[in-house]
């Protein structure tokens, strides 16, 4: 069977690209493991309430001695805990979420905030909010019959 040399060349190029992509994926899996492609930090979902970091009295907004602000939230059917947080505008804020049951998501309309909350992992996002106002923090992964009602209020103040 005759194959045009130019066509043969392009077949080789495309096969070479496939081989390159597959080997990048394989190498990445070898060195980084097969994980959610984000902050890879594990936590036992069944023992969240017993953990120091995500215990009930440690949730919400915390300001460290050096001024860094961290917000810790627990997602569970069908709410984020706490239900309301207040944070300053134009300040870098580190959000850390865990799920106590199933897969949830978090989305804040009109901001760049969006991530998945996978049971067994800590989801971490850094963000800042230039405009003061009230924002809903919505669950954007279907998690059950009460999914529509799963949200918290975020107040961004000057
Ligand atoms: Cu939680 Cu949908």
Backbone and ligand atoms as CSV (ligand in chain L), in Angstrom:
chain,resi,resn,atom,element,x,y,z
A,1,UNK,N,N,0.843,-1.192,0.000
A,1,UNK,CA,C,0.000,0.000,0.000
A,1,UNK,C,C,0.880,1.244,0.000
A,2,UNK,N,N,0.534,2.180,-0.896
A,2,UNK,CA,C,1.347,3.389,-0.971
A,2,UNK,C,C,0.837,4.466,0.000
A,3,UNK,N,N,1.727,5.010,0.808
A,3,UNK,CA,C,1.385,6.148,1.663
A,3,UNK,C,C,2.245,7.323,1.247
A,4,UNK,N,N,1.595,8.442,1.021
A,4,UNK,CA,C,2.319,9.646,0.638
A,4,UNK,C,C,3.328,10.012,1.728
A,5,UNK,N,N,4.574,10.322,1.372
A,5,UNK,CA,C,5.605,10.617,2.400
A,5,UNK,C,C,5.191,11.736,3.357
A,6,UNK,N,N,4.505,12.749,2.801
A,6,UNK,CA,C,4.089,13.859,3.658
A,6,UNK,C,C,3.057,13.384,4.688
A,7,UNK,N,N,2.141,12.534,4.218
A,7,UNK,CA,C,1.113,12.003,5.105
A,7,UNK,C,C,1.751,11.128,6.186
A,8,UNK,N,N,2.720,10.327,5.765
A,8,UNK,CA,C,3.417,9.457,6.719
A,8,UNK,C,C,4.085,10.295,7.810
A,9,UNK,N,N,4.672,11.414,7.380
A,9,UNK,CA,C,5.350,12.306,8.327
A,9,UNK,C,C,4.358,12.847,9.374
A,10,UNK,N,N,3.190,13.275,8.879
A,10,UNK,CA,C,2.215,13.852,9.809
A,10,UNK,C,C,1.637,12.802,10.754
A,11,UNK,N,N,1.485,11.581,10.244
A,11,UNK,CA,C,1.037,10.487,11.123
A,11,UNK,C,C,2.064,10.291,12.230
A,12,UNK,N,N,3.346,10.329,11.840
A,12,UNK,CA,C,4.402,10.164,12.848
A,12,UNK,C,C,4.373,11.299,13.871
A,13,UNK,N,N,4.176,12.531,13.378
A,13,UNK,CA,C,4.125,13.685,14.292
A,13,UNK,C,C,2.978,13.517,15.287
A,14,UNK,N,N,1.787,13.124,14.789
A,14,UNK,CA,C,0.641,13.031,15.714
A,14,UNK,C,C,0.806,11.863,16.685
A,15,UNK,N,N,1.376,10.755,16.216
A,15,UNK,CA,C,1.635,9.645,17.144
A,15,UNK,C,C,2.663,10.055,18.196
A,16,UNK,N,N,3.665,10.822,17.759
A,16,UNK,CA,C,4.680,11.305,18.685
A,16,UNK,C,C,4.068,12.196,19.754
A,17,UNK,N,N,3.110,13.052,19.340
A,17,UNK,CA,C,2.451,13.926,20.319
A,17,UNK,C,C,1.641,13.113,21.320
A,18,UNK,N,N,0.934,12.105,20.815
A,18,UNK,CA,C,0.163,11.231,21.725
A,18,UNK,C,C,1.099,10.591,22.740
A,19,UNK,N,N,2.226,10.065,22.251
A,19,UNK,CA,C,3.180,9.400,23.144
A,19,UNK,C,C,3.701,10.393,24.182
A,20,UNK,N,N,3.955,11.634,23.753
A,20,UNK,CA,C,4.455,12.653,24.671
A,20,UNK,C,C,3.428,12.940,25.769
A,21,UNK,N,N,2.156,13.126,25.376
A,21,UNK,CA,C,1.119,13.445,26.369
A,21,UNK,C,C,0.935,12.298,27.359
A,22,UNK,N,N,0.879,11.075,26.817
A,22,UNK,CA,C,0.684,9.918,27.706
A,22,UNK,C,C,1.858,9.806,28.670
A,23,UNK,N,N,3.084,10.050,28.179
A,23,UNK,CA,C,4.222,9.904,29.088
A,23,UNK,C,C,4.240,11.022,30.132
A,24,UNK,N,N,3.784,12.232,29.782
A,24,UNK,CA,C,3.697,13.302,30.792
A,24,UNK,C,C,2.709,12.897,31.892
A,25,UNK,N,N,1.552,12.347,31.486
A,25,UNK,CA,C,0.553,11.928,32.477
A,25,UNK,C,C,1.113,10.814,33.361
A,26,UNK,N,N,1.783,9.847,32.727
A,26,UNK,CA,C,2.341,8.721,33.493
A,26,UNK,C,C,3.411,9.203,34.473
A,27,UNK,N,N,4.308,10.076,34.003
A,27,UNK,CA,C,5.373,10.570,34.872
A,27,UNK,C,C,4.786,11.363,36.037
A,28,UNK,N,N,3.775,12.175,35.742
A,28,UNK,CA,C,3.154,12.967,36.802
A,28,UNK,C,C,2.502,12.056,37.838
A,29,UNK,N,N,1.829,11.002,37.376
A,29,UNK,CA,C,1.200,10.057,38.305
A,29,UNK,C,C,2.266,9.354,39.146
A,30,UNK,N,N,3.411,9.068,38.507
A,30,UNK,CA,C,4.503,8.372,39.202
A,30,UNK,C,C,5.083,9.231,40.322
A,31,UNK,N,N,5.281,10.525,40.027
A,31,UNK,CA,C,5.942,11.391,41.008
A,31,UNK,C,C,4.978,12.060,41.980
A,32,UNK,N,N,3.751,12.350,41.537
A,32,UNK,CA,C,2.816,13.070,42.407
A,32,UNK,C,C,1.660,12.224,42.882
A,33,UNK,N,N,1.540,11.004,42.406
A,33,UNK,CA,C,0.432,10.150,42.791
A,33,UNK,C,C,-0.827,10.528,42.032
A,34,UNK,N,N,-1.854,9.716,42.176
A,34,UNK,CA,C,-3.119,9.992,41.491
A,34,UNK,C,C,-4.041,10.666,42.491
A,35,UNK,N,N,-4.188,11.977,42.368
A,35,UNK,CA,C,-4.883,12.779,43.374
A,35,UNK,C,C,-5.733,13.843,42.734
A,36,UNK,N,N,-6.583,14.437,43.559
A,36,UNK,CA,C,-7.283,15.633,43.117
A,36,UNK,C,C,-6.227,16.681,42.773
A,37,UNK,N,N,-6.372,17.380,41.629
A,37,UNK,CA,C,-5.308,18.275,41.180
A,37,UNK,C,C,-5.331,19.610,41.908
A,38,UNK,N,N,-5.159,19.582,43.211
A,38,UNK,CA,C,-5.149,20.837,43.962
A,38,UNK,C,C,-4.256,20.639,45.173
A,39,UNK,N,N,-4.507,21.433,46.175
A,39,UNK,CA,C,-3.801,21.296,47.432
A,39,UNK,C,C,-4.004,19.857,47.946
A,40,UNK,N,N,-2.942,19.054,47.977
A,40,UNK,CA,C,-3.131,17.661,48.349
A,40,UNK,C,C,-2.808,17.477,49.821
A,41,UNK,N,N,-3.863,17.454,50.601
A,41,UNK,CA,C,-3.713,17.349,52.038
A,41,UNK,C,C,-4.886,16.494,52.502
A,42,UNK,N,N,-4.598,15.408,53.152
A,42,UNK,CA,C,-5.691,14.488,53.474
A,42,UNK,C,C,-6.177,14.690,54.904
A,43,UNK,N,N,-7.423,14.277,55.142
A,43,UNK,CA,C,-8.004,14.345,56.477
A,43,UNK,C,C,-9.044,13.232,56.571
A,44,UNK,N,N,-9.211,12.676,57.750
A,44,UNK,CA,C,-10.189,11.613,57.938
A,44,UNK,C,C,-11.570,12.246,58.130
A,45,UNK,N,N,-12.438,12.095,57.119
A,45,UNK,CA,C,-13.745,12.769,57.151
A,45,UNK,C,C,-14.589,12.352,58.352
A,46,UNK,N,N,-14.392,11.127,58.842
A,46,UNK,CA,C,-15.221,10.660,59.961
A,46,UNK,C,C,-14.818,11.301,61.279
A,47,UNK,N,N,-13.593,11.878,61.319
A,47,UNK,CA,C,-13.084,12.405,62.592
A,47,UNK,C,C,-12.852,13.911,62.551
A,48,UNK,N,N,-13.522,14.582,61.607
A,48,UNK,CA,C,-13.308,16.025,61.460
A,48,UNK,C,C,-13.632,16.767,62.750
A,49,UNK,N,N,-14.744,16.388,63.387
A,49,UNK,CA,C,-15.167,17.100,64.604
A,49,UNK,C,C,-14.180,16.874,65.751
A,50,UNK,N,N,-13.337,15.854,65.628
A,50,UNK,CA,C,-12.348,15.589,66.680
A,50,UNK,C,C,-10.998,16.223,66.341
A,51,UNK,N,N,-10.854,16.684,65.077
A,51,UNK,CA,C,-9.564,17.253,64.693
A,51,UNK,C,C,-9.411,18.622,65.340
A,52,UNK,N,N,-8.175,18.992,65.603
A,52,UNK,CA,C,-7.949,20.291,66.236
A,52,UNK,C,C,-8.337,21.421,65.297
A,53,UNK,N,N,-7.902,21.275,64.038
A,53,UNK,CA,C,-8.113,22.380,63.113
A,53,UNK,C,C,-9.590,22.610,62.781
A,54,UNK,N,N,-10.348,21.549,62.593
A,54,UNK,CA,C,-11.732,21.716,62.170
A,54,UNK,C,C,-12.734,21.373,63.276
A,55,UNK,N,N,-12.298,21.468,64.514
A,55,UNK,CA,C,-13.217,21.337,65.633
A,55,UNK,C,C,-14.179,22.516,65.636
A,56,UNK,N,N,-15.331,22.322,66.275
A,56,UNK,CA,C,-16.403,23.324,66.197
A,56,UNK,C,C,-15.944,24.721,66.606
A,57,UNK,N,N,-15.135,24.808,67.672
A,57,UNK,CA,C,-14.762,26.138,68.169
A,57,UNK,C,C,-13.578,26.742,67.414
A,58,UNK,N,N,-13.107,26.046,66.389
A,58,UNK,CA,C,-11.985,26.589,65.612
A,58,UNK,C,C,-12.431,27.023,64.214
A,59,UNK,N,N,-13.735,26.927,63.942
A,59,UNK,CA,C,-14.225,27.267,62.597
A,59,UNK,C,C,-14.445,28.772,62.467
A,60,UNK,N,N,-14.536,29.207,61.212
A,60,UNK,CA,C,-14.796,30.620,60.948
A,60,UNK,C,C,-13.506,31.384,60.671
A,61,UNK,N,N,-13.561,32.679,60.901
A,61,UNK,CA,C,-12.455,33.576,60.549
A,61,UNK,C,C,-11.454,33.640,61.689
A,62,UNK,N,N,-10.182,33.466,61.344
A,62,UNK,CA,C,-9.136,33.612,62.364
A,62,UNK,C,C,-8.014,34.493,61.835
A,63,UNK,N,N,-7.575,35.403,62.689
A,63,UNK,CA,C,-6.469,36.280,62.319
A,63,UNK,C,C,-5.246,35.837,63.110
A,64,UNK,N,N,-4.183,35.481,62.381
A,64,UNK,CA,C,-2.958,35.044,63.053
A,64,UNK,C,C,-2.194,36.260,63.583
A,65,UNK,N,N,-1.168,35.976,64.391
A,65,UNK,CA,C,-0.390,37.072,64.972
A,65,UNK,C,C,0.253,37.947,63.906
A,66,UNK,N,N,0.647,37.311,62.771
A,66,UNK,CA,C,1.272,38.096,61.702
A,66,UNK,C,C,0.238,38.762,60.788
A,67,UNK,N,N,-1.044,38.700,61.149
A,67,UNK,CA,C,-2.076,39.395,60.385
A,67,UNK,C,C,-2.720,38.554,59.295
A,68,UNK,N,N,-2.196,37.355,59.052
A,68,UNK,CA,C,-2.784,36.517,57.995
A,68,UNK,C,C,-4.146,35.997,58.428
A,69,UNK,N,N,-5.074,36.053,57.480
A,69,UNK,CA,C,-6.446,35.640,57.789
A,69,UNK,C,C,-6.741,34.283,57.165
A,70,UNK,N,N,-7.228,33.380,57.978
A,70,UNK,CA,C,-7.616,32.055,57.502
A,70,UNK,C,C,-9.072,31.822,57.865
A,71,UNK,N,N,-9.824,31.319,56.899
A,71,UNK,CA,C,-11.222,30.970,57.154
A,71,UNK,C,C,-11.362,29.462,57.017
A,72,UNK,N,N,-11.878,28.832,58.065
A,72,UNK,CA,C,-12.071,27.379,58.020
A,72,UNK,C,C,-13.562,27.074,58.027
A,73,UNK,N,N,-13.956,26.223,57.090
A,73,UNK,CA,C,-15.375,25.878,56.994
A,73,UNK,C,C,-15.526,24.374,56.815
A,74,UNK,N,N,-16.605,23.856,57.377
A,74,UNK,CA,C,-16.943,22.452,57.179
A,74,UNK,C,C,-18.186,22.412,56.300
A,75,UNK,N,N,-18.146,21.591,55.254
A,75,UNK,CA,C,-19.299,21.410,54.383
A,75,UNK,C,C,-19.948,20.081,54.734
A,76,UNK,N,N,-21.268,20.113,54.873
A,76,UNK,CA,C,-21.992,18.881,55.159
A,76,UNK,C,C,-23.395,19.027,54.633
A,77,UNK,N,N,-24.056,17.922,54.393
A,77,UNK,CA,C,-25.440,18.023,53.917
A,77,UNK,C,C,-26.307,18.640,55.010
A,78,UNK,N,N,-26.938,19.822,54.856
A,78,UNK,CA,C,-26.880,20.675,53.680
A,78,UNK,C,C,-26.553,22.074,54.124
A,79,UNK,N,N,-25.326,22.304,54.513
A,79,UNK,CA,C,-24.901,23.638,54.950
A,79,UNK,C,C,-23.383,23.718,54.962
A,80,UNK,N,N,-22.917,24.957,54.941
A,80,UNK,CA,C,-21.522,25.214,55.295
A,80,UNK,C,C,-21.547,25.718,56.728
A,81,UNK,N,N,-20.609,25.277,57.518
A,81,UNK,CA,C,-20.538,25.743,58.906
A,81,UNK,C,C,-19.251,26.529,59.078
A,82,UNK,N,N,-19.297,27.764,59.605
A,82,UNK,CA,C,-20.486,28.495,60.052
A,82,UNK,C,C,-21.322,29.025,58.892
A,83,UNK,N,N,-22.555,29.463,59.219
A,83,UNK,CA,C,-23.494,29.917,58.202
A,83,UNK,C,C,-23.191,31.333,57.719
A,84,UNK,N,N,-22.461,32.088,58.529
A,84,UNK,CA,C,-22.146,33.471,58.152
A,84,UNK,C,C,-20.708,33.776,58.517
A,85,UNK,N,N,-20.004,34.446,57.609
A,85,UNK,CA,C,-18.668,34.933,57.965
A,85,UNK,C,C,-18.529,36.379,57.510
A,86,UNK,N,N,-17.660,37.106,58.191
A,86,UNK,CA,C,-17.382,38.500,57.835
A,86,UNK,C,C,-15.872,38.643,57.644
A,87,UNK,N,N,-15.496,39.170,56.482
A,87,UNK,CA,C,-14.071,39.306,56.166
A,87,UNK,C,C,-13.807,40.703,55.612
A,88,UNK,N,N,-12.564,41.176,55.725
A,88,UNK,CA,C,-12.243,42.510,55.197
A,88,UNK,C,C,-12.014,42.489,53.685
A,89,UNK,N,N,-12.327,43.606,53.035
A,89,UNK,CA,C,-12.086,43.739,51.590
A,89,UNK,C,C,-10.595,43.957,51.333
A,90,UNK,N,N,-10.173,43.665,50.100
A,90,UNK,CA,C,-8.804,43.924,49.629
A,90,UNK,C,C,-7.739,43.316,50.525
A,91,UNK,N,N,-8.003,42.137,51.035
A,91,UNK,CA,C,-7.052,41.456,51.908
A,91,UNK,C,C,-6.950,40.006,51.445
A,92,UNK,N,N,-5.729,39.495,51.408
A,92,UNK,CA,C,-5.565,38.091,51.012
A,92,UNK,C,C,-6.136,37.186,52.111
A,93,UNK,N,N,-7.008,36.291,51.702
A,93,UNK,CA,C,-7.647,35.402,52.665
A,93,UNK,C,C,-7.451,33.963,52.219
A,94,UNK,N,N,-7.057,33.123,53.148
A,94,UNK,CA,C,-6.894,31.707,52.847
A,94,UNK,C,C,-8.130,30.967,53.337
A,95,UNK,N,N,-8.819,30.315,52.414
A,95,UNK,CA,C,-9.984,29.512,52.774
A,95,UNK,C,C,-9.573,28.041,52.829
A,96,UNK,N,N,-10.047,27.371,53.868
A,96,UNK,CA,C,-9.815,25.930,53.970
A,96,UNK,C,C,-11.142,25.240,54.274
A,97,UNK,N,N,-11.487,24.284,53.413
A,97,UNK,CA,C,-12.746,23.556,53.572
A,97,UNK,C,C,-12.481,22.074,53.741
A,98,UNK,N,N,-13.367,21.437,54.473
A,98,UNK,CA,C,-13.409,19.974,54.486
A,98,UNK,C,C,-14.873,19.544,54.395
A,99,UNK,N,N,-15.061,18.334,53.902
A,99,UNK,CA,C,-16.415,17.784,53.835
A,99,UNK,C,C,-16.573,16.741,54.923
A,100,UNK,N,N,-17.734,16.763,55.578
A,100,UNK,CA,C,-17.962,15.745,56.607
A,100,UNK,C,C,-18.714,14.537,56.038
A,101,UNK,N,N,-19.149,14.627,54.770
A,101,UNK,CA,C,-19.880,13.486,54.234
A,101,UNK,C,C,-19.558,13.217,52.761
A,102,UNK,N,N,-20.218,13.936,51.854
A,102,UNK,CA,C,-20.077,13.601,50.433
A,102,UNK,C,C,-19.366,14.728,49.686
A,103,UNK,N,N,-19.266,14.581,48.376
A,103,UNK,CA,C,-18.642,15.611,47.549
A,103,UNK,C,C,-19.511,16.869,47.531
A,104,UNK,N,N,-18.918,17.998,47.870
A,104,UNK,CA,C,-19.584,19.289,47.749
A,104,UNK,C,C,-18.706,20.179,46.882
A,105,UNK,N,N,-19.246,21.345,46.559
A,105,UNK,CA,C,-18.454,22.325,45.823
A,105,UNK,C,C,-18.697,23.669,46.459
A,106,UNK,N,N,-17.882,24.644,46.081
A,106,UNK,CA,C,-18.140,25.975,46.601
A,106,UNK,C,C,-17.946,26.968,45.473
A,107,UNK,N,N,-18.882,27.893,45.392
A,107,UNK,CA,C,-18.835,28.899,44.342
A,107,UNK,C,C,-19.373,30.204,44.911
A,108,UNK,N,N,-18.648,31.290,44.661
A,108,UNK,CA,C,-19.148,32.604,45.038
A,108,UNK,C,C,-19.330,33.410,43.760
A,109,UNK,N,N,-20.601,33.663,43.373
A,109,UNK,CA,C,-20.853,34.399,42.137
A,109,UNK,C,C,-20.153,35.752,42.140
A,110,UNK,N,N,-19.690,36.177,40.988
A,110,UNK,CA,C,-19.023,37.456,40.768
A,110,UNK,C,C,-17.652,37.530,41.437
A,111,UNK,N,N,-17.113,36.388,41.823
A,111,UNK,CA,C,-15.733,36.351,42.316
A,111,UNK,C,C,-15.027,35.197,41.601
A,112,UNK,N,N,-13.726,35.036,41.866
A,112,UNK,CA,C,-13.011,33.925,41.241
A,112,UNK,C,C,-13.040,32.680,42.120
A,113,UNK,N,N,-13.921,32.687,43.127
A,113,UNK,CA,C,-13.930,31.601,44.094
A,113,UNK,C,C,-14.745,30.423,43.593
A,114,UNK,N,N,-14.093,29.309,43.379
A,114,UNK,CA,C,-14.790,28.094,42.981
A,114,UNK,C,C,-13.859,26.919,43.191
A,115,UNK,N,N,-14.309,25.937,43.932
A,115,UNK,CA,C,-13.483,24.738,44.099
A,115,UNK,C,C,-14.375,23.568,44.487
A,116,UNK,N,N,-13.818,22.376,44.402
A,116,UNK,CA,C,-14.540,21.193,44.866
A,116,UNK,C,C,-14.094,20.876,46.285
A,117,UNK,N,N,-15.010,20.299,47.054
A,117,UNK,CA,C,-14.650,19.856,48.399
A,117,UNK,C,C,-14.818,18.336,48.413
A,118,UNK,N,N,-13.704,17.662,48.310
A,118,UNK,CA,C,-13.714,16.209,48.161
A,118,UNK,C,C,-13.541,15.574,49.538
A,119,UNK,N,N,-14.427,14.651,49.916
A,119,UNK,CA,C,-14.269,14.012,51.223
A,119,UNK,C,C,-12.890,13.359,51.341
A,120,UNK,N,N,-12.261,13.566,52.479
A,120,UNK,CA,C,-10.935,12.980,52.678
A,120,UNK,C,C,-9.800,13.942,52.377
A,121,UNK,N,N,-10.127,15.099,51.766
A,121,UNK,CA,C,-9.089,16.073,51.431
A,121,UNK,C,C,-9.442,17.450,51.990
A,122,UNK,N,N,-8.411,18.244,52.229
A,122,UNK,CA,C,-8.624,19.640,52.605
A,122,UNK,C,C,-8.508,20.471,51.327
A,123,UNK,N,N,-9.552,21.236,51.020
A,123,UNK,CA,C,-9.504,22.130,49.858
A,123,UNK,C,C,-9.037,23.494,50.327
A,124,UNK,N,N,-8.062,24.038,49.637
A,124,UNK,CA,C,-7.549,25.350,50.042
A,124,UNK,C,C,-7.516,26.295,48.855
A,125,UNK,N,N,-8.012,27.508,49.053
A,125,UNK,CA,C,-8.022,28.525,48.008
A,125,UNK,C,C,-7.632,29.844,48.649
A,126,UNK,N,N,-6.798,30.609,47.938
A,126,UNK,CA,C,-6.488,31.955,48.407
A,126,UNK,C,C,-7.207,32.947,47.513
A,127,UNK,N,N,-7.802,33.942,48.123
A,127,UNK,CA,C,-8.525,34.931,47.331
A,127,UNK,C,C,-8.582,36.241,48.085
A,128,UNK,N,N,-8.974,37.285,47.377
A,128,UNK,CA,C,-9.263,38.548,48.050
A,128,UNK,C,C,-10.437,39.179,47.321
A,129,UNK,N,N,-11.172,39.988,48.043
A,129,UNK,CA,C,-12.416,40.531,47.499
A,129,UNK,C,C,-12.320,42.041,47.461
A,130,UNK,N,N,-12.196,42.609,46.251
A,130,UNK,CA,C,-11.993,44.053,46.148
A,130,UNK,C,C,-13.220,44.858,46.543
A,131,UNK,N,N,-14.419,44.293,46.297
A,131,UNK,CA,C,-15.620,45.099,46.531
A,131,UNK,C,C,-16.375,44.651,47.773
A,132,UNK,N,N,-16.596,45.587,48.712
A,132,UNK,CA,C,-17.406,45.243,49.878
A,132,UNK,C,C,-18.823,44.875,49.442
A,133,UNK,N,N,-19.471,44.066,50.239
A,133,UNK,CA,C,-20.841,43.669,49.931
A,133,UNK,C,C,-21.138,42.319,50.540
A,134,UNK,N,N,-22.320,41.828,50.230
A,134,UNK,CA,C,-22.698,40.505,50.720
A,134,UNK,C,C,-22.693,39.524,49.569
A,135,UNK,N,N,-22.025,38.426,49.764
A,135,UNK,CA,C,-21.925,37.418,48.713
A,135,UNK,C,C,-22.471,36.094,49.234
A,136,UNK,N,N,-23.197,35.373,48.385
A,136,UNK,CA,C,-23.576,34.025,48.792
A,136,UNK,C,C,-22.419,33.070,48.495
A,137,UNK,N,N,-22.234,32.098,49.363
A,137,UNK,CA,C,-21.275,31.029,49.104
A,137,UNK,C,C,-22.118,29.778,48.863
A,138,UNK,N,N,-22.174,29.352,47.605
A,138,UNK,CA,C,-23.110,28.302,47.215
A,138,UNK,C,C,-22.416,26.969,47.023
A,139,UNK,N,N,-23.154,25.898,47.274
A,139,UNK,CA,C,-22.647,24.575,46.907
A,139,UNK,C,C,-22.951,24.373,45.425
A,140,UNK,N,N,-21.931,23.994,44.659
A,140,UNK,CA,C,-22.165,23.812,43.217
A,140,UNK,C,C,-21.896,22.390,42.733
A,141,UNK,N,N,-21.910,21.444,43.674
A,141,UNK,CA,C,-21.873,20.029,43.263
A,141,UNK,C,C,-23.122,19.385,43.844
A,142,UNK,N,N,-23.881,18.697,42.998
A,142,UNK,CA,C,-25.120,18.106,43.504
A,142,UNK,C,C,-24.789,17.105,44.616
A,143,UNK,N,N,-25.375,17.343,45.810
A,143,UNK,CA,C,-25.006,16.510,46.951
A,143,UNK,C,C,-26.217,15.854,47.610
A,144,UNK,N,N,-27.412,16.045,47.044
A,144,UNK,CA,C,-28.593,15.401,47.610
A,144,UNK,C,C,-29.794,16.314,47.524
A,145,UNK,N,N,-30.885,15.901,48.168
A,145,UNK,CA,C,-32.153,16.613,48.018
A,145,UNK,C,C,-32.087,18.048,48.531
A,146,UNK,N,N,-31.233,18.341,49.511
A,146,UNK,CA,C,-31.168,19.687,50.069
A,146,UNK,C,C,-30.092,20.553,49.431
A,147,UNK,N,N,-29.514,20.068,48.331
A,147,UNK,CA,C,-28.412,20.789,47.671
A,147,UNK,C,C,-28.750,22.260,47.399
A,148,UNK,N,N,-29.979,22.520,46.933
A,148,UNK,CA,C,-30.384,23.895,46.597
A,148,UNK,C,C,-30.315,24.839,47.787
A,149,UNK,N,N,-30.404,24.292,48.982
A,149,UNK,CA,C,-30.464,25.141,50.177
A,149,UNK,C,C,-29.118,25.247,50.873
A,150,UNK,N,N,-28.093,24.733,50.218
A,150,UNK,CA,C,-26.778,24.705,50.880
A,150,UNK,C,C,-25.993,25.951,50.514
A,151,UNK,N,N,-25.976,26.902,51.426
A,151,UNK,CA,C,-25.198,28.119,51.187
A,151,UNK,C,C,-24.921,28.838,52.490
A,152,UNK,N,N,-23.901,29.701,52.460
A,152,UNK,CA,C,-23.572,30.563,53.594
A,152,UNK,C,C,-23.489,31.996,53.096
A,153,UNK,N,N,-23.553,32.923,54.028
A,153,UNK,CA,C,-23.461,34.343,53.662
A,153,UNK,C,C,-22.070,34.861,54.002
A,154,UNK,N,N,-21.437,35.515,53.024
A,154,UNK,CA,C,-20.126,36.115,53.249
A,154,UNK,C,C,-20.280,37.627,53.180
A,155,UNK,N,N,-19.987,38.310,54.278
A,155,UNK,CA,C,-20.031,39.775,54.280
A,155,UNK,C,C,-18.612,40.298,54.131
A,156,UNK,N,N,-18.394,41.079,53.077
A,156,UNK,CA,C,-17.087,41.700,52.861
A,156,UNK,C,C,-17.219,43.158,53.262
A,157,UNK,N,N,-16.399,43.568,54.238
A,157,UNK,CA,C,-16.544,44.932,54.757
A,157,UNK,C,C,-15.274,45.746,54.508
A,158,UNK,N,N,-15.423,47.043,54.504
A,158,UNK,CA,C,-14.294,47.971,54.298
A,158,UNK,C,C,-13.308,47.943,55.443
L,1,LIG,CU1,CU,-23.478,20.399,48.993
L,1,LIG,CU2,CU,-24.569,20.475,46.880
